[in-house]
């Protein structure tokens, strides 16, 4: 299994049902990058605590609100108009690439923050997805992420 969060997130997102689950969670106000990190931490069996979860939230929130979300909103606002305007469609694609780079930056920050955290004991399951999901969270979507992450072979 890869220890690189960005590659893990890319592989996980490509698993059946994960994209739809992430979009459902995002529509409910979840920070998908934070949840992808949570799945990564669970997969690596990193010890979960309220203090660590809050540290990740505090790190992720400003970047998500000030960088990722504005780029996503521009891209989404241009969706319909870009279908009939090739110049706008090209700009929209560039915004999409910037959005992906911003998400990658967020994931790198989260990985760096958690790199020294120890593994949980064998009898203690790491419950990062539950700790970092907004309330109320779509439990089926979270379970889709959890199951897909456990099946990654890379």
FILODO-789630 format. One record per residue: y, z, x of N, C-alpha, C in turn. Coordinates in steps of 0.02 Angstrom, whole numbers, padded with zeros to 5 digits, always signed. Layout:
YZXYZXYZX...
END
This chain:
-00059+00000+00042+00000+00000+00000+00062+00000+00044+00110-00039+00024+00173-00043+00062+00213+00022+00055+00247+00041+00108+00290+00099+00104+00363+00077+00095+00375+00013+00094+00443-00013+00085+00458-00016+00010+00508+00022-00011+00523+00027-00083+00543-00040-00113+00582-00080-00077+00604-00145-00104+00544-00190-00118+00499-00195-00070+00439-00238-00080+00396-00209-00136+00388-00143-00137+00350-00112-00190+00380-00129-00258+00446-00123-00264+00480-00137-00327+00469-00210-00348+00474-00256-00301+00464-00327-00316+00392-00339-00341+00344-00309-00306+00274-00318-00326+00260-00286-00394+00287-00227-00404+00276-00192-00468+00307-00231-00525+00367-00256-00516+00403-00292-00569+00365-00355-00591+00324-00383-00546+00286-00443-00562+00220-00429-00598+00202-00366-00604+00139-00349-00638+00146-00360-00713+00091-00377-00746+00093-00389-00818+00123-00331-00857+00171-00346-00899+00201-00297-00943+00258-00256-00912+00265-00258-00847+00315-00215-00814+00386-00239-00828+00399-00304-00823+00467-00328-00837+00489-00308-00907+00446-00319-00956+00463-00301-01025+00474-00226-01032+00432-00186-00999+00440-00113-01002+00507-00093-00970+00524-00123-00914+00587-00106-00881+00647-00125-00924+00644-00183-00956+00699-00204-00999+00706-00158-01060+00650-00134-01087+00653-00085-01143+00686-00021-01119+00666+00003-01061+00694+00065-01034+00768+00056-01018+00786-00001-00990+00857-00015-00975+00898-00017-01038+00871-00046-01091+00907-00049-01155+00918+00021-01183+00874+00067-01165+00881+00137-01187+00924+00179-01140+00954+00146-01090+01000+00181-01045+00970+00203-00979+00909+00183-00965+00877+00203-00902+00904+00162-00843+00905+00192-00786+00920+00158-00723+00853+00134-00697+00840+00070-00702+00775+00043-00684+00760+00052-00610+00811+00046-00568+00800+00058-00496+00774+00128-00484+00803+00176-00519+00782+00245-00512+00709+00254-00535+00691+00219-00589+00622+00223-00614+00573+00188-00568+00594+00132-00537+00550+00099-00489+00539+00144-00428+00591+00179-00408+00585+00228-00354+00537+00284-00376+00544+00306-00438+00500+00359-00463+00426+00337-00460+00413+00275-00481+00344+00249-00478+00319+00247-00406+00364+00228-00360+00347+00225-00289+00331+00295-00262+00372+00343-00280+00360+00412-00258+00295+00439-00287+00281+00424-00350+00218+00446-00380+00159+00414-00344+00165+00350-00331+00110+00313-00298+00097+00342-00228+00150+00364-00195+00144+00393-00128+00127+00467-00131+00124+00495-00192+00107+00565-00204+00156+00613-00170+00221+00595-00175+00273+00638-00148+00287+00694-00196+00292+00754-00169+00303+00814-00210+00368+00807-00251+00363+00817-00315+00420+00811-00361+00448+00880-00377+00514+00885-00377+00547+00947-00398+00611+00929-00434+00636+00975-00473+00699+00964-00509+00756+00952-00461+00757+00987-00405+00809+00979-00355+00808+00909-00325+00749+00885-00308+00743+00818-00280+00761+00764-00331+00739+00773-00392+00755+00725-00445+00831+00722-00455+00863+00779-00455+00936+00780-00463+00971+00748-00404+00945+00758-00344+00974+00726-00285+00971+00650-00290+00915+00624-00315+00909+00551-00324+00956+00526-00379+00961+00564-00433+01007+00545-00487+01079+00542-00462+01099+00593-00424+01167+00597-00398+01182+00540-00349+01132+00520-00312+01140+00464-00265+01144+00398-00303+01102+00389-00353+01096+00326-00388+01154+00312-00437+01176+00363-00471+01223+00354-00526+01288+00317-00507+01323+00338-00455+01385+00302-00439+01374+00228-00422+01322+00214-00384+01308+00145-00364+01289+00104-00426+01248+00133-00469+01227+00098-00530+01288+00084-00574+01331+00133-00584+01388+00125-00628+01443+00081-00600+01456+00087-00535+01512+00052-00505+01496-00016-00476+01432-00028-00462+01413-00091-00430+01364-00132-00472+01306-00105-00486+01253-00143-00521+01273-00161-00593+01293-00111-00631+01308-00123-00702+01364-00173-00713+01420-00170-00676+01472-00221-00686+01447-00292-00671+01407-00300-00619+01380-00366-00604+01334-00390-00661+01291-00345-00685+01246-00362-00740+01285-00382-00802+01338-00345-00817+01378-00360-00877+01410-00429-00873+01437-00446-00815+01466-00512-00806+01412-00565-00818+01355-00556-00785+01301-00606-00792+01279-00613-00865+01271-00557-00899+01250-00560-00969+01304-00590-01014+01367-00574-01000+01422-00602-01040+01426-00678-01034+01406-00705-00978+01410-00777-00967+01347-00815-00990+01296-00780-01012+01232-00812-01028+01240-00871-01075+01269-00860-01132+01274-00912-01183+01318-00970-01161+01376-00954-01136+01423-01006-01115+01397-01047-01056+01358-01016-01013+01331-01051-00954+01279-01104-00972+01252-01100-01032+01203-01150-01054+01234-01218-01063+01299-01220-01075+01332-01285-01085+01386-01299-01032+01389-01257-00982+01440-01265-00929+01405-01256-00861+01393-01312-00827+01354-01310-00765+01390-01271-00710+01457-01275-00707+01494-01237-00656+01486-01162-00668+01490-01142-00731+01482-01072-00748+01409-01050-00736+01362-01094-00750+01292-01079-00738+01280-01066-00663+01313-01104-00621+01306-01095-00549+01337-01028-00527+01395-01012-00554+01426-00947-00539+01382-00889-00565+01354-00898-00623+01311-00847-00653+01250-00834-00608+01223-00887-00579+01166-00880-00533+01187-00841-00471+01247-00854-00447+01272-00817-00389+01282-00743-00406+01306-00729-00466+01314-00659-00488+01245-00627-00492+01195-00664-00516+01127-00637-00520+01102-00618-00451+01115-00659-00401+01094-00644-00333+01131-00582-00306+01195-00576-00322+01233-00516-00302+01204-00453-00336+01186-00460-00398+01156-00405-00435+01091-00383-00402+01050-00431-00383+00987-00414-00349+01000-00380-00282+01049-00404-00245+01067-00372-00181+01093-00301-00192+01130-00291-00246+01155-00224-00262+01096-00178-00279+01048-00204-00316+00989-00163-00333+00949-00148-00269+00944-00197-00226+00909-00185-00163+00944-00130-00123+01010-00133-00121+01048-00081-00087+01036-00012-00116+01032-00009-00182+01019+00055-00215+00949+00080-00196+00901+00036-00198+00832+00056-00180+00828+00079-00108+00863+00046-00063+00863+00066+00007+00893+00136+00015+00946+00150-00021+00976+00217-00019+00928+00270-00045+00893+00254-00100+00846+00302-00128+00787+00313-00081+00763+00260-00050+00707+00267-00002+00728+00310+00057+00788+00297+00082+00812+00335+00140+00819+00409+00123+00843+00423+00063+00853+00493+00042+00787+00530+00037+00734+00495+00018+00669+00528+00005+00619+00521+00062+00637+00488+00116+00587+00472+00167+00555+00533+00200+00589+00588+00204+00561+00647+00238+00526+00696+00191+00525+00680+00127+00494+00726+00079+00418+00726+00087+00386+00785+00084+00313+00789+00094+00274+00767+00032+00211+00754+00045+00165+00737-00009+00149+00799-00050+00131+00787-00113+00110+00842-00157+00038+00861-00140+00019+00921-00160-00050+00941-00151-00096+00898-00195-00158+00892-00176-00205+00849-00211-00212+00868-00285-00204+00932-00301-00212+00953-00370-00146+00952-00409-00092+00933-00376-00026+00932-00408-00003+00860-00418-00008+00834-00479+00015+00765-00489+00091+00760-00483+00114+00708-00450+00186+00696-00444+00210+00664-00508+00256+00694-00544+00279+00671-00609+00351+00644-00605+00363+00601-00558+00430+00574-00547+00456+00534-00606+00414+00493-00637+00438+00453-00693+00463+00498-00750+00427+00550-00764+00449+00597-00816+00513+00632-00796+00519+00649-00732+00579+00685-00709+00641+00642-00708+00634+00577-00696+00692+00534-00688+00707+00488-00748+00664+00490-00798+00676+00450-00858+00728+00484-00902+00769+00445-00935+00817+00476-00982+00780+00503-01043+00812+00550-01076+00783+00577-01138+00821+00550-01197+00789+00527-01249+00717+00517-01252+00699+00451-01217+00642+00451-01185+00619+00390-01150+00561+00359-01188+00555+00295-01181+00499+00259-01210+00437+00275-01169+00395+00319-01195+00336+00343-01158+00287+00286-01144+00281+00239-01189+00235+00182-01177+00260+00141-01118+00325+00130-01114+00353+00091-01059+00343+00128-00993+00354+00193-00993+00343+00232-00932+00270+00230-00911+00225+00233-00959+00154+00230-00943+00135+00161-00916+00167+00109-00941+00155+00042-00914+00173+00040-00839+00230+00069-00822+00250+00072-00751+00200+00112-00710+00181+00169-00736+00136+00214-00699+00069+00180-00686+00041+00149-00737-00024+00116-00730-00020+00057-00683+00032+00016-00691+00040-00043-00648+00048-00021-00575+00085+00032-00563+00095+00056-00494+00029+00078-00463-00014+00109-00502-00078+00133-00474-00124+00075-00458-00112+00017-00488-00156-00040-00477-00132-00088-00422-00074-00073-00393-00050-00116-00339-00096-00107-00279-00114-00162-00248-00158-00159-00190-00120-00165-00124-00059-00189-00128-00020-00199-00065+00002-00134-00036
END
